[in-house]
């Protein structure tokens, strides 16, 4: 269960919910048609859960009108097998959220992102309280505030076994705060700002 977003109840107690329905899969099919089918099926499942599960952020008075999330077209070139530089540190820091809550994290490693002539980097973070969870990669890019949620998007990445990792931006998703202000969501660190457009993954809000 993803622990990056929580729902704040009216009694101010904290209830943990999943912040993503798409788990990073390092064994994704290699054929383009199979890959596209894989991502499309994940999106169908996410939309179904958004509409039918009581533990997801679409508010009850909006469910009858909910027809699905907005996504960019799937682009397999954004499913990257790329270099991962492990950071040998046990230093814990508090990642801020959209509320007063903070999340204890450890900076696990640095991911190299190469697109056309640009070489950029994102940091992957490890949960202190739940180290078995996939690495958390919140990021900002030049689509935020227009095509995508202004507070950035998230990706999960499986713990790498060596010096490389799969990073699939087609699975980038909005925090639950994009749909419901009762949630408390991590704020992407400025060091995870990509000065390029990332035109894949989930778009801003949802359609009615």
N, C-alpha and C positions, 0 to 999 in steps of 0.2 A: 504493500500500500504506500502510495506516495504521501509524503508528509510535509510538502512545501506550502500547502494552503490549508487554512483551517477556517471553520465557520464560527463566527461569534454569535452566540445565542442572545436572546433578550435578557437573560439572567447573567450575561457576561461570562458564563462558563465556556470552556473551549472544547470543541468536538472536532476530531481529526477526520478529514475526508481526503480521498484521492484527488490529486490535482492534474492527473493525466490518465488517459485511457490507452495511450500508445507507448508500449515499452520498446526501448531500443533493442533491435534484433540483429546480432552480428552474423546471423546465418541467412540473411535475406536472399531471395532468389536472384540469380545473376542475369537471367534473361529479362529484357526490358518489359515485355508483355506481362510476365509473371510478377515483376516488381510493381508495375502499375496496378495490377489486380490486387496485390497485397496491400498497398496503401489505400486503394479505394475501399476495400473490404473493411479496413480499420476505421475509415471515416464513416462508413455505414453503421458500424457497431457503436461508434462514439455518438452519432446522432440518435440512435435508438436508445442508448443509455441516458442521454440528456433528456429525452422525452418521457422515459418510463421510470427512471430511478428516483426515489425520494431523497437520495443522498447527493444529488448533483445540483448545480447552481441556478437552473432556470426556475424562476419564481412561479408559484402555482397559478397565478392569474395570467401568466404568459404562455403556459404550456399548450393551451388549446390552439394558439396561433403559431407555435414554433414549427418551422418547416426544415430547419437544418442550419448548420454552421456555414460560414463563408470560407472558401479555400482558394488559394492560387492553383493554377494548373500544376500537375505533378511534373517535376523535372528531375530525371535521374542523375543529371550532372551535379546536383546538390546532395547526393548521397555519397559522402566522401570517405575514402579509406586513407587516412592521413597520419602524419607524425604526432606522437604523444610524448611530451617531455615530463617525466615524473618529477614532482617536487618533494624532496625528502625533508619533511617538516611535520611536527606534531603541534604546531602553533594553532591555537583555537581563536577564531574571531567571531563576533556576533554580526550576522547578516541582518540588516534592517528590513522591516516589512512595512506595509501600508498602514499599520497600526503601531502601538507601542511595543508589540511583541518583537523579539529578536530570535534568530535561529543559530545555535552554535554550529559552526562549520570549520572545516579544515580545507585549505587550498591543496588539492591533490595533484594537479598537473596542468600543463599548458598544451592546447591543441593548435596545430598550425592549419590555417585556412588559406588555401591558394585558389583564387578565382581569376582567370585571365592573367593580367599583369600584377594583380594585387596579392601580397602575402600578409595575412593578418593573423591575430592570435586571440583565442578565447581560453579562459581558465575554467577548469572543471572543479567542482566543490564536493566534498564528502561530508555527509551528515555525521556529526559526532555521536548523537544518540542512536542512530540507526545506520551504522557503517556498512551493513549488508545491502542497503538500497543502492540502485544505480547512481552514478555520479550526476550531479545537478549542474546544468549549464544554462543559466539565465543570460539573456543577451539583448542588446539594443542594436538597431540598425536604422538606415535612412527611410524605411517604410513607416516607422512608428509615428502615430499621430495623424496619419493620413490613410494609408492602406491597411495598417495593422494597429493593434492596441498601443496607445501612447506610453504605457508602462513597460513595454517590452514583451518578449515571449520566452518560453522555456523549451529545453530539450533534455531528455535523459540519455545518458551514454553508459553502456556496460563497462564495468571495470576492465581495463585492458590487461592482457596477459604479457604483453611485451611493449615495444616502443611505438606501436601504432594502434589506431582506434577507428571504428566506424562512427561517423557523425552524419545523421540524416536530417537535413533541414526541412525535408518534406513533412516531418513529424512535429515541427515546431508548433506549439500551441499557446493559447492565451491563458494567463492566470484567471482564476475564477472571479477575481475582482472586476474583470471586464464585463461580467454579467450581473454581479450581485455585490453591492457595497458592504454587505455583512461579512464578507470574507476578509481574512488577513493574509496578504500575499507578499512573498519576497520581492524586494526591489533589486533589479540587476545592478551589480557594482559598475561604476564608470569604466573600470578596466576591461569590462566585457562589452565595450561599444565597438561595433563594426562600422567603419565609415564607408559602407557600401550598402546598396539595396540587397535585401534577401527576399526575392520575389517568389517564395515558396512557403508552404505551410499554411497555418490558419490566418485568415484576414480579420479585420475589425468586426467585433460583435457578431450578431447572428441575423438571419433573415426572418421576416414574418410574412 
